[in-house]
Amino acid sequence: MRSESVLDYFVKPDSPIREAIKRIDQGAQGIALVTDDEMRLIGTVTDGDIRRAILAGKDLETPVSELLAERVNSPYPKPVTAPIGTEPSELLRLMKEHIVQQVPIIDNDGIMVDLVSMEDLLPGRDLPVQAVIMAGGYGMRLRPLTEDLPKPMLPLGDRPIMERIIEQLRDTGINRVSVTTNYLGEKIKTHFGSGQDFGVEINYVEEDRPLGTAGSLGLMDAPDEPLLVINGDILTRVDFRSMLTYHQKYQADLTVAVRQYGVSVPFGVVEGDGPYVKRLREKPRYSFFVNAGIYLLDPLVHSYIEGNQELDMTDLINILLEDDRTVINFPVMEYWLDIGQPPDYQQAQEDVKNGRI
């Protein structure tokens, strides 16, 4: 008998990547299941597959069959599956061996009947990650709103921005949170205290002067787990579990979340070689990946940060690259908003009111 909920994950081979993203978002398991008309499993499209496709410049209207075709020469060209009746211990072994978070369950005819996730087998498990919320900035671009409140304490609906960030971390299974403070830091401490009322353990890292977006990490003890660092003015639905899986898959030292950003040029662009015109593009649109203000750092990265020295995250990334460390991009395809200026704050208010976040 097929589980009704498994239908939420189904897409056809000719479905566009955009539809797979929708299914992944609806199912909240980080996977879409590609089936034929008889519901036989053809392949899977994971959260990571789509993020890699975005980095490769794939259009969201590209059929998912192209993503499956690219797996032919990979170590695992076929999806990891298990037959009906497989013991939970064996399912866990498969997930750990193949570094996957889900295993489709199929019958003797290859027809999809269920989907089992790591969360199903280990409910409520903590994520082996510590979080750091950067909350020490002055929020100058949001004045006068930030004259009496630090930016992370600006209200969105019935609660501050940072309370929404902490709620997301807690719901992901991240329970240890450090908060870097400087400007009006006492207001943050008064509201959140030890974190007990919010389901987390909060430790405060006080800057006596601004140390940049990475410098305050040098004031912390060397971590024994990866650090998820997020700016205190970011509103997002990024899947932190998927980010950790992606980070581990590439054995990265630092993973930086990136967001696709387009710029339209309102003029015809002339491309030339010296005095010779080679091409004329009328009002082109260029697309870039920009820093989304969310990072995952392996413990060894802490040794690159000197205590009480100013350092921005961009500088830290360049230092790691110069030392041949592995730094990777993690494309954000979920909701994301950097609340840096009054129009952004207004947009955030509307998104909360309309249920987008």
N, C-alpha and C positions, 0 to 999 in steps of 0.2 A: 504494500500500500504506500502510495506516494505522500510525503508530507506536503500539506497545502502551502506551507511557508516557502518551500523550495522553489515554487513557481515564481517567486519574486526575483529570482536571480537569473532567469532564463533570457537569453538573447539568441538570435539566429546568426548564421555566418555572415549574411549580408547586412546585418544591423550596423549602423555607424558607431564609431567610438563614442560619440555623444550619448547614444542609448545605453552603452555599457556603463558609462559614468553614472547615468541616472539609476541603473539597476544596482550598482555598487553602493550608491548613496542610500537608496531605499532599503536594501537588505542589511546595510551596516555591518557587513562581514568582510569587506575588502576584496570581493570576488564577484564575477559574473560567469554564468555557466552557458557555454555555447552548445546548443542542441539542434538536432534535426527535427523534422515534423513529427517523428514518433517519440520525441523526448529522449533519444539516445544521445549520450554525452559525446561531443566531438572534441571539445577542448575547454580550457578555462582562460579567462582574461582577468588578471589580478590588478589590484591597485598599482603595484609596481610596474606591471607591463604598460599601463596607460601613462604613468609618469615618464617612463623611458621613451614612449612614443612621442610625448609632448616635447621632450628635450631634443628628439631627433627631427622635430619640425613637422610631424604628422598633422594633417588637417583632421578636425574632429568629425568630419563627414566620411573619413576613411573607413571602409568596412572592417569589422573585427577579424575577418578571415585573413587579412594581411598580417595582423599581429600573430595569428596562429602559424602562418607560413614561415615567419621569421624564426620560429622555434625549432624548425626541422633540424638544424645543426647545433642546437644547444644541448647541454648535458641531459636535460629532461624534456625531450620533444613531446612526450605524451603527459597528460595530467596525472597527478598522483591520486589514485582512487582506492577504495576498499569495498569488498562485497558486504552485503547485508549480514549482520550478525558478528562483524568484527569486534573484538573486545576493545574496550577503551584504552587499555595499556598498549595494545598494538597500534591504535590510532595515534596515540601520543608519540610512540616510537617513530612512526612514519613522518609526523609533523617535524620532529626534531631532526631526523635524518635529512629531510629535504628542505629544511628551513621554510616551512609553510605554516600558515595559521588555520587552514581549512582543508578538509578532505571530503570530496564528494562520495556518496554511497550509491552504488549501482547494483542492479539485479543481474541475473545470469545472462540477460539479453543486452546488457550495457545501458539499460534505461535508468535515468536518474530517479532516485527515490527519496534522497535526503542529503543534507549537508551538515557535517559536524565540524565545529570550530574549536580552537584551543580554549576559548571562553566557555564553551559548553562543557568541556571536560574538566577545566580548572576554574570554576566560577569565582569571581571576586579576587582573582590573583593580582597581586601588586606588580606593577611594571618595575623592573630593576633599573630605575632611573631616578636621579634627583633633579628637581627643577629649580631654576633661578629666574626670578622676575626682576628685570631691571626697572626700578621705580624711583631713581634719584634725579631725573632730569627736571629742568625749570619750566618746561612747557611754554616757552616764550611766545611761540607762534599762536598759542591759544589764549593769550591775554585779551581781555581782563578776566576770563573764566578761571584762570589759574593763579590769580593774585592771592587768593585765600585757600586754595586747594591744590595739592599736587595733582598732576594730570591723571594718574591712575585712579584717583578718587572721584573724578567727575562722574556724575550719575548718568546711567543709561536705564531708563525706565525706573524701576524701584530700587536699584542698587548700583554701586560703583563699577567702573570698567574692570578693575582688578578682581573684584569678587566673582565676576563672570569667568575670568581667566582661571582663578583658583578652583572654581566649580568644575571646569572642564578638565583640569589636571586631576582632581580627585576622582571624577567619573572614569577617567582613563586608567586609574590605578596608581597614580603618582601621589604619594602621601607626604613626602618630605620636600618642603619648599623653603628656599632662602630668598629673601627680598632685600635688594640693595636699596638703601635710602640715603637721601641727602636733603634736598629741598622739601621743607615741611614734612619731614619723615615722621614726626610724632603723631600726625593725624592718621597716617597709615597704621602705626603701631596701636593707637587707641582703638581703631576700628577692628583690626584683625586679632590683636593680642597674640596668644600662643598658637592660634589657628584651630584650637579644639572645637570651637563652635562651628567651624567650617569644614570639619572632617579631615584636617591635615595638621601636620606639625610644622610651624613656621619658625625659622631662625632669621634674625635681622643682621644684615651686614652694613654697617654704618660707614659712609665715606665722609671724611672731614673736609674733602674738596672733591669736585667732580673728577672721576678717573676714566671717563670714556666708557664705551659699551662693552669692554672686556676687562679693563683694569681692575675693577672691583672684585673680579674672580680671584685675584691674587691675595685678597684679604681673607679668603676662605681656606680651611684646611684642605689638603690634597684629597680629592674624592676617591672612593673605591668603586664607583659606578659611573656610567655616562651622565653628563650634565645636559639637561634640556634648558637652554637659555632662551627666554622670550622677552621682548620689550614690553613694558607695562602699559603701552598704549595700543596694543594689537588686539583686534577683535577678529576671531577666526573660528572655523570648524575643522581645522586641520586634524587629521587622524594621527595622533602621536604614536600609537602602536605601530601603524604602518611606517612611520618615519624611522622608528627604531629597527624594524625588520629590514628596511631598505639600507640603513646605515650598516647593519651587521652583514648583509649580503655582500656588500662591496668592501667589507673590512676597512671602513673609513676611519680616519682619525678625527675628521670634522665634517659634518654634513650641514650645509646651509640651505634653508628653504628659499625657493625663488618663485617669483610670480611673473607671468608673461605680461608685458606692458607694450602697448602699441603707440607709435607716434606718427601722425599724418602730416606730411609736408604740403602746405597749401600752394605750392608752386611746382612748375616743371623742373625736374632735377637733371642737369646736364652732366653726363659722365664722359670724361675725356682723357686723352693721353697727350700731354703738352697742349699744343694748339689744335689738335685734331679731336673732333667730336666722335665718340664711339657709340653713344647711346643717349636717348632722351626719354626720361620717364615722367609722365604727367601725374602730378600730385600723388606720389607714391606713399605707401604706408610701411613703416619699418617696425619690426617686432624685436623686443629684447627681453632677456630674463633679468629681473631686478631683485635685489635683496629684500626678503620678506620679513626680516627682523626676528627669525626663529632659527636656532642653531642646536645641533647635537654634538657634544664634545666628548671624545674618549678621555679617560682619566689621565693618560700620559700628556695631553695637551696642557694640563695645569702647570707642568714643569717649564713651559715656554712663557709663563706670565710671572713677572717679577712683582713682589708685594709692594703695594702702595705706589705704583708707577702708572701714569696715565697711558692707556692703550685702548684703541678702538678695535672692534672685531675685524674690520677690514685689514688693519695692520697685522693682527694675529694670523689671519688667513694667509697673508703674503709671507709672513715669517715661516709658516708651516710649509708653504709651497717651495720656498727657497731651500728648505731642509729636506725636500723630496718626500714630505708626508702626503698622505692621501686625503684630499679634500673633494667632496662631491656635491652635486646639486640635487635637491629634492623639490621637484615642481609642485606647487600648491594649486590643486584644481578645485578645492573646496572654497567656501566663502572666506574672504580675507579683506580686512580694512585696516589701514594705518591711520589712526586718529591723530593726525599731526596739525591740522588747521581747522578753523571754524566750519567750513563746508563739510569736512570729513566727519566732524562731530554731529552735525545736523543729519548727515546721511546715516550715521550709526543710530541716532535716535529713531529715524524712520524705519530702519531695518529691524530694530527691536520691536517697534510698535506693530510692524507688518508680519512678524514671526519669522523673518529670514534668519535670525540668530537667536 
